[in-house]
Amino acid sequence: MANKQKELNRQRQRRCFRVRNKIKRVSSRPRLSVFRSHKHIYAQVIDDTTGRTLAAASTLEKEILGDRKHGGDVEAAKLVGKAIAERALAAGIKQVVFDRGRYKYHGRVAALADAARDAGLDLGPKKAPEEVVEKPPAEKKPKAEKVQKAAAATAQAGKKKSGGK
């Protein structure tokens, strides 16, 4: 049991490094890093060249969460996204690259990114959902025609084996 958990943790760590290193390689922008737990969600804008945090927001702050009791839902993530965008814009940062870490771009993570984008922070273009192209149904051949072709193929194979007699 313990070995399985260790392997899962290693996979998560590798995924996190893979995402983060790809972001660092291709971008000179500061990155908007996200961490989520069951109870809270945290976001910070980090300048990787100097290693400094330029802006931060989380559901631990009373002014963000307000009178809400739970900080681990989509609505709380939207509040954090709006707050981090306002703080980044106040610090003079207009463009960032979104670092989702080891999380899928789904649920609370996507809500935070969308709220930051709506509040004026440039995270890059939002990916449009891929359109599903329906294939026309294949024409079905009558069963008798298939049987005749199969019989003809079998007869041809039999003639070749027997030397054409």
MDTraj code that builds the backbone (N, CA, C; nanometers):
import mdtraj as md
import numpy as np

residues = "MET ALA ASN LYS GLN LYS GLU LEU ASN ARG GLN ARG GLN ARG ARG CYS PHE ARG VAL ARG ASN LYS ILE LYS ARG VAL SER SER ARG PRO ARG LEU SER VAL PHE ARG SER HIS LYS HIS ILE TYR ALA GLN VAL ILE ASP ASP THR THR GLY ARG THR LEU ALA ALA ALA SER THR LEU GLU LYS GLU ILE LEU GLY ASP ARG LYS HIS GLY GLY ASP VAL GLU ALA ALA LYS LEU VAL GLY LYS ALA ILE ALA GLU ARG ALA LEU ALA ALA GLY ILE LYS GLN VAL VAL PHE ASP ARG GLY ARG TYR LYS TYR HIS GLY ARG VAL ALA ALA LEU ALA ASP ALA ALA ARG ASP ALA GLY LEU ASP LEU GLY PRO LYS LYS ALA PRO GLU GLU VAL VAL GLU LYS PRO PRO ALA GLU LYS LYS PRO LYS ALA GLU LYS VAL GLN LYS ALA ALA ALA ALA THR ALA GLN ALA GLY LYS LYS LYS SER GLY GLY LYS".split()
xyz = np.array([
    [0.0824, -0.1192, 0.0000],
    [0.0000, 0.0000, 0.0000],
    [0.0869, 0.1257, 0.0000],
    [0.1910, 0.1243, 0.0816],
    [0.2771, 0.2420, 0.0911],
    [0.3544, 0.2643, -0.0381],
    [0.3966, 0.1543, -0.1021],
    [0.4707, 0.1683, -0.2272],
    [0.3833, 0.2276, -0.3374],
    [0.2565, 0.1903, -0.3413],
    [0.1646, 0.2447, -0.4413],
    [0.1476, 0.3954, -0.4213],
    [0.1358, 0.4377, -0.2977],
    [0.1205, 0.5806, -0.2680],
    [0.2466, 0.6580, -0.3045],
    [0.3619, 0.5975, -0.2796],
    [0.4878, 0.6629, -0.3158],
    [0.4971, 0.6805, -0.4671],
    [0.4562, 0.5780, -0.5410],
    [0.4603, 0.5864, -0.6860],
    [0.3644, 0.6938, -0.7380],
    [0.2446, 0.7026, -0.6805],
    [0.1496, 0.8073, -0.7200],
    [0.2059, 0.9461, -0.6918],
    [0.2688, 0.9627, -0.5783],
    [0.3287, 1.0923, -0.5441],
    [0.4405, 1.1274, -0.6416],
    [0.5211, 1.0277, -0.6809],
    [0.6273, 1.0526, -0.7786],
    [0.5680, 1.0957, -0.9124],
    [0.4596, 1.0295, -0.9541],
    [0.3953, 1.0661, -1.0808],
    [0.3416, 1.2080, -1.0759],
    [0.2795, 1.2448, -0.9650],
    [0.2270, 1.3811, -0.9505],
    [0.3393, 1.4836, -0.9549],
    [0.4497, 1.4525, -0.8876],
    [0.5639, 1.5440, -0.8850],
    [0.6226, 1.5604, -1.0249],
    [0.6351, 1.4501, -1.0989],
    [0.6879, 1.4586, -1.2351],
    [0.5958, 1.5403, -1.3249],
    [0.4645, 1.5216, -1.3093],
    [0.3682, 1.5979, -1.3883],
    [0.3829, 1.7468, -1.3591],
    [0.3972, 1.7800, -1.2318],
    [0.4132, 1.9194, -1.1914],
    [0.5398, 1.9790, -1.2537],
    [0.6513, 1.9075, -1.2462],
    [0.7757, 1.9559, -1.3052],
    [0.7640, 1.9702, -1.4562],
    [0.6972, 1.8739, -1.5194],
    [0.6832, 1.8771, -1.6644],
    [0.6058, 2.0016, -1.7089],
    [0.4951, 2.0311, -1.6429],
    [0.4145, 2.1481, -1.6764],
    [0.4925, 2.2759, -1.6502],
    [0.5553, 2.2835, -1.5336],
    [0.6254, 2.4054, -1.4947],
    [0.7469, 2.4315, -1.5822],
    [0.8238, 2.3285, -1.6144],
    [0.9421, 2.3479, -1.6982],
    [0.9050, 2.3876, -1.8395],
    [0.7949, 2.3343, -1.8915],
    [0.7503, 2.3746, -2.0247],
    [0.7127, 2.5222, -2.0253],
    [0.6464, 2.5656, -1.9192],
    [0.6080, 2.7065, -1.9091],
    [0.7312, 2.7958, -1.8999],
    [0.8283, 2.7565, -1.8206],
    [0.9486, 2.8379, -1.8035],
    [1.0299, 2.8455, -1.9320],
    [1.0303, 2.7359, -2.0100],
    [1.1076, 2.7335, -2.1342],
    [1.0524, 2.8274, -2.2393],
    [0.9208, 2.8328, -2.2516],
    [0.8611, 2.9037, -2.3646],
    [0.8168, 3.0455, -2.3325],
    [0.8253, 3.0887, -2.2085],
    [0.7688, 3.2186, -2.1768],
    [0.8617, 3.3015, -2.0894],
    [0.8615, 3.4311, -2.1176],
    [0.9365, 3.5244, -2.0341],
    [0.8416, 3.6027, -1.9434],
    [0.7124, 3.5709, -1.9505],
    [0.6131, 3.6371, -1.8663],
    [0.6208, 3.5826, -1.7242],
    [0.5707, 3.6586, -1.6265],
    [0.5531, 3.6018, -1.4924],
    [0.4467, 3.4929, -1.4991],
    [0.4504, 3.3982, -1.4059],
    [0.3524, 3.2900, -1.4106],
    [0.2532, 3.3016, -1.2965],
    [0.1290, 3.2696, -1.3277],
    [0.0215, 3.2644, -1.2297],
    [0.0108, 3.1204, -1.1833],
    [0.0634, 3.0933, -1.0641],
    [0.0674, 2.9585, -1.0108],
    [-0.0528, 2.9342, -0.9203],
    [-0.1114, 2.8150, -0.9314],
    [-0.2323, 2.7803, -0.8562],
    [-0.2048, 2.6578, -0.7691],
    [-0.2522, 2.6634, -0.6454],
    [-0.2508, 2.5472, -0.5568],
    [-0.3900, 2.5345, -0.4984],
    [-0.4404, 2.4126, -0.4967],
    [-0.5718, 2.3923, -0.4366],
    [-0.5644, 2.2791, -0.3358],
    [-0.6380, 2.2979, -0.2280],
    [-0.6566, 2.1922, -0.1298],
    [-0.8067, 2.1675, -0.1207],
    [-0.8470, 2.0801, -0.0331],
    [-0.9902, 2.0539, -0.0212],
    [-1.0647, 2.1746, 0.0351],
    [-1.0009, 2.2484, 0.1251],
    [-1.0692, 2.3599, 0.1915],
    [-1.0453, 2.4956, 0.1274],
    [-0.9320, 2.5139, 0.0585],
    [-0.8946, 2.6464, 0.0093],
    [-0.8312, 2.6381, -0.1293],
    [-0.8155, 2.7557, -0.1906],
    [-0.7436, 2.7672, -0.3175],
    [-0.6545, 2.8910, -0.3091],
    [-0.5343, 2.8784, -0.3612],
    [-0.4334, 2.9831, -0.3504],
    [-0.3818, 3.0153, -0.4903],
    [-0.3465, 3.1411, -0.5128],
    [-0.2893, 3.1816, -0.6413],
    [-0.1829, 3.2872, -0.6152],
    [-0.0754, 3.2794, -0.6925],
    [0.0279, 3.3818, -0.6821],
    [0.0933, 3.4050, -0.8169],
    [0.1331, 3.5295, -0.8392],
    [0.2041, 3.5671, -0.9603],
    [0.3517, 3.5738, -0.9242],
    [0.4327, 3.4922, -0.9934],
    [0.5739, 3.4762, -0.9591],
    [0.6595, 3.5194, -1.0761],
    [0.7637, 3.5979, -1.0468],
    [0.8640, 3.6337, -1.1468],
    [0.9790, 3.5350, -1.1308],
    [0.9951, 3.4451, -1.2276],
    [1.0952, 3.3395, -1.2154],
    [1.2376, 3.3887, -1.2338],
    [1.2571, 3.5029, -1.2989],
    [1.3932, 3.5524, -1.3177],
    [1.4527, 3.6003, -1.1861],
    [1.3699, 3.6621, -1.1022],
    [1.4191, 3.7086, -0.9713],
    [1.3759, 3.6175, -0.8576],
    [1.2787, 3.5306, -0.8834],
    [1.2323, 3.4393, -0.7796],
    [1.1455, 3.5070, -0.6746],
    [1.0738, 3.6124, -0.7131],
    [0.9915, 3.6862, -0.6185],
    [0.8433, 3.6707, -0.6512],
    [0.7619, 3.6728, -0.5460],
    [0.6177, 3.6730, -0.5629],
    [0.5724, 3.8174, -0.5780],
    [0.5036, 3.8457, -0.6869],
    [0.4624, 3.9822, -0.7170],
    [0.3217, 4.0133, -0.6668],
    [0.2351, 3.9131, -0.6633],
    [0.0983, 3.9299, -0.6135],
    [0.0484, 3.7937, -0.5668],
    [-0.0373, 3.7952, -0.4649],
    [-0.0912, 3.6695, -0.4126],
    [-0.2333, 3.6911, -0.3628],
    [-0.3116, 3.5838, -0.3663],
    [-0.4481, 3.5869, -0.3140],
    [-0.4882, 3.4441, -0.2781],
    [-0.5717, 3.4316, -0.1757],
    [-0.6215, 3.2990, -0.1388],
    [-0.7534, 3.3141, -0.0641],
    [-0.8196, 3.2021, -0.0431],
    [-0.9465, 3.2030, 0.0287],
    [-0.9260, 3.2122, 0.1790],
    [-0.8019, 3.2156, 0.2248],
    [-0.7757, 3.2352, 0.3673],
    [-0.8021, 3.3797, 0.4092],
    [-0.8013, 3.4713, 0.3135],
    [-0.8202, 3.6126, 0.3438],
    [-0.9685, 3.6438, 0.3615],
    [-1.0004, 3.7144, 0.4688],
    [-1.1408, 3.7469, 0.4997],
    [-1.2015, 3.8394, 0.3949],
    [-1.1234, 3.9333, 0.3402],
    [-1.1796, 4.0274, 0.2429],
    [-1.2144, 3.9591, 0.1102],
    [-1.1514, 3.8491, 0.0789],
    [-1.1851, 3.7755, -0.0436],
    [-1.3036, 3.6834, -0.0199],
    [-1.2983, 3.6054, 0.0851],
    [-1.4025, 3.5063, 0.1112],
    [-1.5297, 3.5705, 0.1638],
    [-1.5163, 3.6810, 0.2347],
    [-1.6338, 3.7497, 0.2885],
    [-1.7034, 3.6650, 0.3936],
    [-1.8359, 3.6571, 0.3855],
    [-1.9104, 3.5806, 0.4847],
    [-1.9342, 3.4363, 0.4410],
    [-1.8714, 3.3950, 0.3321],
    [-1.8826, 3.2552, 0.2897],
    [-1.8078, 3.1663, 0.3883],
    [-1.8598, 3.0477, 0.4102],
    [-1.7978, 2.9584, 0.5072],
    [-1.6959, 2.8651, 0.4438],
    [-1.7156, 2.8308, 0.3172],
    [-1.6298, 2.7298, 0.2545],
    [-1.5486, 2.7926, 0.1429],
    [-1.4185, 2.7690, 0.1420],
    [-1.3313, 2.8246, 0.0394],
    [-1.2876, 2.7233, -0.0632],
    [-1.3468, 2.6049, -0.0634],
    [-1.3035, 2.5000, -0.1543],
    [-1.4017, 2.4715, -0.2648],
    [-1.4747, 2.5722, -0.3112],
    [-1.5694, 2.5485, -0.4191],
    [-1.5421, 2.6425, -0.5363],
    [-1.6177, 2.6274, -0.6434],
    [-1.5953, 2.7033, -0.7664],
    [-1.6191, 2.8519, -0.7446],
    [-1.7192, 2.8871, -0.6660],
    [-1.7488, 3.0294, -0.6409],
    [-1.6317, 3.0971, -0.5694],
    [-1.5723, 3.0294, -0.4734],
    [-1.4560, 3.0843, -0.4026],
    [-1.3379, 3.0993, -0.4986],
    [-1.3209, 3.0042, -0.5903],
    [-1.2127, 3.0126, -0.6882],
    [-1.2317, 3.1328, -0.7796],
    [-1.3562, 3.1629, -0.8153],
    [-1.3834, 3.2811, -0.8979],
    [-1.3451, 3.4087, -0.8233],
    [-1.3743, 3.4143, -0.6929],
    [-1.3382, 3.5311, -0.6133],
    [-1.1867, 3.5489, -0.6074],
    [-1.1145, 3.4390, -0.5911],
    [-0.9678, 3.4456, -0.5864],
    [-0.9130, 3.4875, -0.7219],
    [-0.9702, 3.4376, -0.8308],
    [-0.9261, 3.4764, -0.9646],
    [-0.9434, 3.6251, -0.9904],
    [-1.0556, 3.6783, -0.9475],
    [-1.0802, 3.8220, -0.9638],
    [-0.9823, 3.9029, -0.8793],
    [-0.9586, 3.8585, -0.7558],
    [-0.8679, 3.9306, -0.6653],
    [-0.7240, 3.9283, -0.7155],
    [-0.6790, 3.8130, -0.7647],
    [-0.5399, 3.8048, -0.8113],
    [-0.5207, 3.8900, -0.9360],
    [-0.6225, 3.8987, -1.0202],
    [-0.6125, 3.9830, -1.1393],
    [-0.6043, 4.1301, -1.1007],
    [-0.6878, 4.1719, -1.0060],
    [-0.6848, 4.3114, -0.9616],
    [-0.5501, 4.3465, -0.9002],
    [-0.4957, 4.2577, -0.8188],
    [-0.3670, 4.2843, -0.7533],
    [-0.2527, 4.2844, -0.8538],
    [-0.2581, 4.1960, -0.9526],
    [-0.1530, 4.1936, -1.0545],
    [-0.1581, 4.3198, -1.1399],
    [-0.2788, 4.3617, -1.1774],
    [-0.2919, 4.4842, -1.2570],
    [-0.2466, 4.6060, -1.1774],
    [-0.2734, 4.6072, -1.0462],
    [-0.2281, 4.7174, -0.9617],
    [-0.0753, 4.7199, -0.9513],
    [-0.0119, 4.6024, -0.9621],
    [0.1344, 4.5944, -0.9573],
    [0.1972, 4.6208, -1.0943],
    [0.1142, 4.6462, -1.1959],
    [0.1648, 4.6780, -1.3288],
    [0.1864, 4.5559, -1.4170],
    [0.1287, 4.4448, -1.3820],
    [0.1441, 4.3221, -1.4598],
    [0.0154, 4.3002, -1.5392],
    [0.0281, 4.2970, -1.6704],
    [-0.0896, 4.2788, -1.7550],
    [-0.0935, 4.1406, -1.8187],
    [0.0247, 4.0805, -1.8409],
    [0.0317, 3.9505, -1.9066],
    [0.1032, 3.8499, -1.8169],
    [0.0427, 3.7343, -1.8028],
    [0.1038, 3.6252, -1.7278],
    [0.0816, 3.4956, -1.8049],
    [0.1522, 3.3924, -1.7653],
    [0.1293, 3.2597, -1.8204],
    [0.0695, 3.1758, -1.7081],
    [-0.0299, 3.0957, -1.7401],
    [-0.1040, 3.0217, -1.6385],
    [-0.0345, 2.8898, -1.6081],
    [0.0020, 2.8698, -1.4823],
    [0.0671, 2.7478, -1.4354],
    [-0.0329, 2.6689, -1.3520],
    [-0.0906, 2.5657, -1.4116],
    [-0.1911, 2.4872, -1.3410],
    [-0.1285, 2.3837, -1.2492],
    [0.0038, 2.3702, -1.2538],
    [0.0717, 2.2741, -1.1680],
    [0.0360, 2.1326, -1.2067],
    [-0.0023, 2.0524, -1.1086],
    [-0.0353, 1.9126, -1.1361],
    [-0.1838, 1.8901, -1.1573],
    [-0.2608, 1.9989, -1.1648],
    [-0.4062, 1.9875, -1.1737],
    [-0.4524, 1.9992, -1.3177],
    [-0.5620, 1.9339, -1.3492],
    [-0.6229, 1.9477, -1.4802],
    [-0.6891, 2.0846, -1.4905],
    [-0.6991, 2.1361, -1.6110],
    [-0.7675, 2.2629, -1.6334],
    [-0.9170, 2.2337, -1.6312],
    [-0.9706, 2.2249, -1.5103],
    [-1.1079, 2.1801, -1.4919],
    [-1.1555, 2.2271, -1.3555],
    [-1.2831, 2.2533, -1.3426],
    [-1.3419, 2.2842, -1.2124],
    [-1.2906, 2.4131, -1.1521],
    [-1.2371, 2.4036, -1.0308],
    [-1.1921, 2.5233, -0.9593],
    [-1.0750, 2.5910, -1.0274],
    [-0.9849, 2.5135, -1.0846],
    [-0.8675, 2.5710, -1.1519],
    [-0.9112, 2.6501, -1.2751],
    [-1.0009, 2.5942, -1.3525],
    [-1.0518, 2.6638, -1.4710],
    [-1.1335, 2.7862, -1.4319],
    [-1.2106, 2.7767, -1.3221],
    [-1.2911, 2.8909, -1.2768],
    [-1.2014, 3.0069, -1.2352],
    [-1.0918, 2.9760, -1.1663],
    [-0.9970, 3.0797, -1.1252],
    [-0.9365, 3.1475, -1.2481],
    [-0.8937, 3.0683, -1.3458],
    [-0.8328, 3.1247, -1.4671],
    [-0.9320, 3.2091, -1.5451],
    [-1.0541, 3.1618, -1.5590],
    [-1.1551, 3.2363, -1.6336],
    [-1.1910, 3.3672, -1.5641],
    [-1.1987, 3.3657, -1.4309],
    [-1.2299, 3.4883, -1.3563],
    [-1.1162, 3.5891, -1.3689],
    [-0.9925, 3.5422, -1.3650],
    [-0.8780, 3.6322, -1.3818],
    [-0.8774, 3.6908, -1.5230],
    [-0.9115, 3.6087, -1.6196],
    [-0.9168, 3.6555, -1.7588],
    [-1.0274, 3.7596, -1.7758],
    [-1.1427, 3.7360, -1.7133],
    [-1.2544, 3.8295, -1.7230],
    [-1.2251, 3.9610, -1.6516],
    [-1.1402, 3.9573, -1.5480],
    [-1.1068, 4.0781, -1.4728],
    [-0.9990, 4.1616, -1.5409],
    [-0.9481, 4.1148, -1.6560],
    [-0.8553, 4.1975, -1.7321],
    [-0.7135, 4.1463, -1.7404],
    [-0.6828, 4.0342, -1.6790],
    [-0.5477, 3.9787, -1.6844],
    [-0.5349, 3.8942, -1.8106],
    [-0.4251, 3.9118, -1.8847],
    [-0.4048, 3.8385, -2.0093],
    [-0.3326, 3.7075, -1.9797],
    [-0.4060, 3.5965, -1.9887],
    [-0.3483, 3.4627, -1.9672],
    [-0.3213, 3.3920, -2.0986],
    [-0.3434, 3.4598, -2.2085],
    [-0.3350, 3.3945, -2.3380],
    [-0.4749, 3.3571, -2.3819],
    [-0.4878, 3.3132, -2.5046],
    [-0.6219, 3.2809, -2.5552],
    [-0.6792, 3.1581, -2.4865],
    [-0.8087, 3.1620, -2.4649],
    [-0.8772, 3.0472, -2.4073],
    [-0.8994, 2.9459, -2.5177],
    [-0.8698, 2.8217, -2.4885],
    [-0.8865, 2.7173, -2.5890],
    [-1.0343, 2.6903, -2.6108],
    [-1.0733, 2.6914, -2.7369],
    [-1.2122, 2.6611, -2.7715],
    [-1.2307, 2.5104, -2.7677],
    [-1.3464, 2.4651, -2.7257],
    [-1.3697, 2.3211, -2.7260],
    [-1.3680, 2.2678, -2.8685],
    [-1.3085, 2.1507, -2.8838],
    [-1.2978, 2.0929, -3.0164],
    [-1.4345, 2.0491, -3.0656],
    [-1.4591, 2.0789, -3.1927],
    [-1.5867, 2.0409, -3.2506],
    [-1.5813, 1.8945, -3.2933],
    [-1.6871, 1.8240, -3.2663],
    [-1.6957, 1.6840, -3.3047],
    [-1.7542, 1.6770, -3.4449],
    [-1.6786, 1.6188, -3.5349],
    [-1.7231, 1.6063, -3.6731],
    [-1.7860, 1.4686, -3.6879],
    [-1.9118, 1.4681, -3.7273],
    [-1.9815, 1.3412, -3.7442],
    [-1.9526, 1.2852, -3.8826],
    [-1.9189, 1.1558, -3.8834],
    [-1.8931, 1.0891, -4.0101],
    [-2.0256, 1.0402, -4.0678],
    [-2.0387, 1.0472, -4.2001],
    [-2.1623, 0.9937, -4.2595],
    [-2.1648, 0.8424, -4.2387],
    [-2.2821, 0.7865, -4.2204],
    [-2.2883, 0.6420, -4.1978],
    [-2.2413, 0.5666, -4.3210],
    [-2.1653, 0.4606, -4.2968],
    [-2.1134, 0.3802, -4.4073],
    [-2.2286, 0.3037, -4.4721],
    [-2.2196, 0.2916, -4.6032],
    [-2.3235, 0.2191, -4.6746],
    [-2.3111, 0.0709, -4.6437],
    [-2.4220, 0.0099, -4.6092],
    [-2.4206, -0.1322, -4.5773],
    [-2.4515, -0.2122, -4.7033],
    [-2.3674, -0.3116, -4.7253],
    [-2.3891, -0.3980, -4.8410],
    [-2.4834, -0.5104, -4.7995],
    [-2.5648, -0.5535, -4.8898],
    [-2.6531, -0.6656, -4.8564],
    [-2.5715, -0.7880, -4.8167],
    [-2.6261, -0.8670, -4.7266],
    [-2.5555, -0.9822, -4.6731],
    [-2.5263, -1.0849, -4.7828],
    [-2.6160, -1.1033, -4.8754],
    [-2.5961, -1.2008, -4.9829],
    [-2.4731, -1.1648, -5.0651],
    [-2.4515, -1.0353, -5.0889],
    [-2.3367, -0.9906, -5.1669],
    [-2.2072, -1.0236, -5.0934],
    [-2.2047, -1.0046, -4.9609],
    [-2.0856, -1.0356, -4.8821],
    [-2.0550, -1.1850, -4.8870],
    [-2.1603, -1.2670, -4.8757],
    [-2.1433, -1.4121, -4.8776],
    [-2.0869, -1.4570, -5.0120],
    [-2.1361, -1.4002, -5.1227],
    [-2.0870, -1.4366, -5.2549],
    [-1.9397, -1.4010, -5.2707],
    [-1.8992, -1.2823, -5.2217],
    [-1.7591, -1.2415, -5.2316],
    [-1.6705, -1.3344, -5.1501],
    [-1.7153, -1.3709, -5.0304],
    [-1.6371, -1.4601, -4.9454],
    [-1.6231, -1.5970, -5.0108],
    [-1.7297, -1.6479, -5.0718],
    [-1.7251, -1.7778, -5.1382],
    [-1.6311, -1.7742, -5.2576],
    [-1.6346, -1.6633, -5.3320],
    [-1.5467, -1.6495, -5.4480],
    [-1.4004, -1.6448, -5.4038],
    [-1.3729, -1.5736, -5.2952],
    [-1.2357, -1.5646, -5.2450],
    [-1.1874, -1.7005, -5.1981],
    [-1.2729, -1.7774, -5.1345],
    [-1.2359, -1.9099, -5.0871],
    [-1.2096, -2.0030, -5.2055],
    [-1.2909, -1.9921, -5.3086],
    [-1.2725, -2.0753, -5.4279],
    [-1.1417, -2.0426, -5.4977],
    [-1.1079, -1.9135, -5.5049],
    [-0.9816, -1.8716, -5.5669],
    [-0.8637, -1.9279, -5.4891],
    [-0.8715, -1.9207, -5.3560],
    [-0.7625, -1.9715, -5.2728],
    [-0.7478, -2.1221, -5.2907],
    [-0.8601, -2.1952, -5.3053],
    [-0.8558, -2.3385, -5.3236],
    [-0.7938, -2.3757, -5.4571],
    [-0.8216, -2.2995, -5.5615],
    [-0.7640, -2.3267, -5.6926],
    [-0.6128, -2.3066, -5.6920],
    [-0.5660, -2.2007, -5.6210],
    [-0.4232, -2.1739, -5.6168],
    [-0.3485, -2.2857, -5.5459],
    [-0.4078, -2.3391, -5.4368],
    [-0.3418, -2.4443, -5.3616],
    [-0.3363, -2.5756, -5.4383],
    [-0.4411, -2.6037, -5.5115],
    [-0.4469, -2.7321, -5.5808],
    [-0.3784, -2.7260, -5.7173],
    [-0.3265, -2.6146, -5.7543],
    [-0.2535, -2.6043, -5.8803],
    [-0.3433, -2.5751, -5.9980],
    [-0.4666, -2.5276, -5.9759],
    [-0.5555, -2.4850, -6.0824],
    [-0.6346, -2.5983, -6.1441],
    [-0.6520, -2.7147, -6.0827],
    [-0.7257, -2.8273, -6.1396],
    [-0.8726, -2.8065, -6.1366],
])
top = md.Topology()
chain = top.add_chain()
for i, resn in enumerate(residues, 1):
    res = top.add_residue(resn, chain, resSeq=i)
    for name in ("N", "CA", "C"):
        top.add_atom(name, md.element.get_by_symbol(name[0]), res)
traj = md.Trajectory(xyz[None], top)
